[in-house]
Amino acid sequence: MTLASCAFIGLALWVGGWGLMIGVVTPTLFRSFQKPEAGRFLEVLFPAVDRWTFVWAGVTVGALLAFFLNRHFVARSLVIEIPVGVMFLLNLHSVVILHPQIRELKRKINLPQYQGTAHQQTMQNAFERLHRRSVQLHGLLLFLGIFVLGLSPRFLR
């Protein structure tokens, strides 16, 4: 298997994993269950998805880096590598910073000592702000991934 094939397969699994979560699993859960039950299920599911997408992101970045170095810094392959690098940084930010903050806020919001207090509302607002940022970030990641997948056959030769 060539480096370009490894990069393409890794990218397809990375983008496909997020696409499946964003476009199929999450909406289906919220249509099938009440919001609290769907949220609890996603709290368990998202850390596993984070790990797997991060693995495929690493495979993609590693293969592209090796491909880039092997081709002696061919400028046309940068059309693929730069967006994938941005995607990797977005994914890293999501997995390492954003999702742990969201989980911690969710945990605190549900503590008995905060129920019905102004502090609970402040935490709820912060949770909603971070959740909105996460949705926007994953939408951008998915858009870039589809863009790169569309360009890959042309630029990874």
C-alpha positions as CSV (number, residue, x, y, z in Angstrom):
1,M,0.0,0.0,0.0
2,T,1.4,3.4,-0.9
3,L,1.7,6.4,1.4
4,A,-0.9,8.2,-0.6
5,S,-3.3,5.3,-0.2
6,C,-2.7,5.2,3.6
7,A,-3.3,8.9,3.8
8,F,-6.5,8.7,1.7
9,I,-7.9,5.7,3.8
10,G,-7.0,7.4,7.1
11,L,-8.7,10.6,5.9
12,A,-11.8,8.8,4.8
13,L,-12.1,7.0,8.1
14,W,-11.4,10.2,10.1
15,V,-13.9,12.3,8.1
16,G,-16.4,9.4,7.8
17,G,-16.3,8.8,11.6
18,W,-17.2,12.5,12.3
19,G,-19.7,12.5,9.5
20,L,-21.5,9.5,10.9
21,M,-21.5,10.9,14.4
22,I,-22.7,14.4,13.3
23,G,-25.0,13.4,10.5
24,V,-26.5,10.1,11.6
25,V,-25.9,9.0,15.2
26,T,-26.5,12.3,17.1
27,P,-29.7,13.3,15.3
28,T,-31.1,9.8,15.6
29,L,-30.4,9.7,19.3
30,F,-32.1,13.0,19.9
31,R,-35.1,12.0,17.8
32,S,-35.4,8.6,19.5
33,F,-34.9,9.6,23.2
34,Q,-35.5,12.5,25.5
35,K,-32.8,15.1,25.6
36,P,-31.3,13.9,28.9
37,E,-31.1,10.2,27.9
38,A,-29.6,11.0,24.5
39,G,-27.1,13.4,26.2
40,R,-26.0,10.7,28.7
41,F,-25.5,8.2,25.8
42,L,-23.4,10.7,23.9
43,E,-21.4,11.5,27.0
44,V,-20.2,7.9,26.9
45,L,-19.9,7.6,23.1
46,F,-18.0,10.8,22.3
47,P,-14.8,10.0,24.2
48,A,-14.5,6.7,22.3
49,V,-15.2,8.5,19.0
50,D,-12.6,11.2,19.9
51,R,-10.0,8.5,20.5
52,W,-10.7,6.7,17.2
53,T,-10.9,9.8,15.1
54,F,-7.7,11.0,16.7
55,V,-6.0,7.7,15.7
56,W,-7.1,8.1,12.1
57,A,-6.1,11.7,12.1
58,G,-2.6,10.6,13.2
59,V,-2.4,7.9,10.5
60,T,-3.5,10.6,7.9
61,V,-1.0,13.2,9.1
62,G,1.8,10.7,9.4
63,A,1.3,9.3,6.0
64,L,1.0,12.7,4.4
65,L,4.1,13.9,6.2
66,A,6.0,10.9,4.9
67,F,4.5,11.4,1.5
68,F,5.5,15.1,1.5
69,L,9.1,14.3,2.7
70,N,9.4,11.4,0.2
71,R,8.4,13.7,-2.7
72,H,11.1,16.3,-1.7
73,F,8.7,19.0,-0.7
74,V,6.5,19.1,-3.8
75,A,4.5,22.3,-3.6
76,R,1.3,20.9,-5.2
77,S,0.9,18.4,-2.4
78,L,0.6,21.3,0.1
79,V,-3.0,21.8,-1.2
80,I,-3.8,18.7,0.7
81,E,-1.3,18.9,3.6
82,I,-2.2,22.4,4.8
83,P,-6.0,21.7,5.2
84,V,-5.2,18.4,6.8
85,G,-2.9,20.1,9.2
86,V,-5.6,22.6,10.1
87,M,-8.0,19.7,10.6
88,F,-5.6,18.0,12.9
89,L,-5.2,21.1,15.0
90,L,-9.0,21.5,15.2
91,N,-9.3,17.8,16.2
92,L,-6.6,18.2,18.8
93,H,-8.2,21.3,20.2
94,S,-11.5,19.5,20.4
95,V,-10.2,16.3,22.0
96,V,-7.7,17.8,24.4
97,I,-9.3,21.1,25.4
98,L,-13.0,21.6,24.3
99,H,-14.6,18.2,25.1
100,P,-13.0,17.9,28.6
101,Q,-14.3,21.4,29.5
102,I,-17.8,20.5,28.2
103,R,-17.8,17.2,30.2
104,E,-16.7,19.0,33.4
105,L,-19.3,21.7,33.0
106,K,-22.0,19.1,32.4
107,R,-20.9,17.3,35.6
108,K,-21.0,20.5,37.7
109,I,-24.4,21.6,36.3
110,N,-25.9,18.4,37.6
111,L,-24.5,18.6,41.1
112,P,-27.2,19.0,43.8
113,Q,-25.6,22.1,45.4
114,Y,-26.0,24.1,42.2
115,Q,-29.6,23.1,41.3
116,G,-31.8,26.2,41.0
117,T,-29.0,28.7,41.6
118,A,-27.7,31.6,39.6
119,H,-24.4,29.7,39.4
120,Q,-26.1,26.8,37.7
121,Q,-27.5,29.2,35.0
122,T,-24.0,30.7,34.5
123,M,-22.6,27.2,34.0
124,Q,-25.4,26.3,31.7
125,N,-24.7,29.4,29.5
126,A,-21.0,28.5,29.4
127,F,-21.9,24.9,28.5
128,E,-24.1,26.1,25.6
129,R,-21.4,28.4,24.4
130,L,-18.8,25.6,24.4
131,H,-21.2,23.2,22.8
132,R,-22.0,25.7,20.0
133,R,-18.2,26.1,19.5
134,S,-17.8,22.3,19.3
135,V,-20.6,22.0,16.7
136,Q,-19.1,24.8,14.6
137,L,-15.6,23.3,14.9
138,H,-16.8,19.8,13.9
139,G,-18.8,21.3,11.0
140,L,-15.6,23.0,9.8
141,L,-13.6,19.8,10.2
142,L,-16.2,17.9,8.2
143,F,-16.3,20.5,5.5
144,L,-12.5,20.6,5.2
145,G,-12.4,16.8,5.2
146,I,-14.8,16.5,2.3
147,F,-13.0,19.2,0.4
148,V,-9.6,17.4,0.9
149,L,-11.2,14.0,0.0
150,G,-12.4,15.5,-3.2
151,L,-9.0,16.9,-4.1
152,S,-6.9,13.9,-2.9
153,P,-7.1,11.8,-6.1
154,R,-5.8,14.7,-8.1
155,F,-3.0,15.8,-5.8
156,L,-1.8,12.6,-4.2
157,R,-0.1,10.9,-7.2
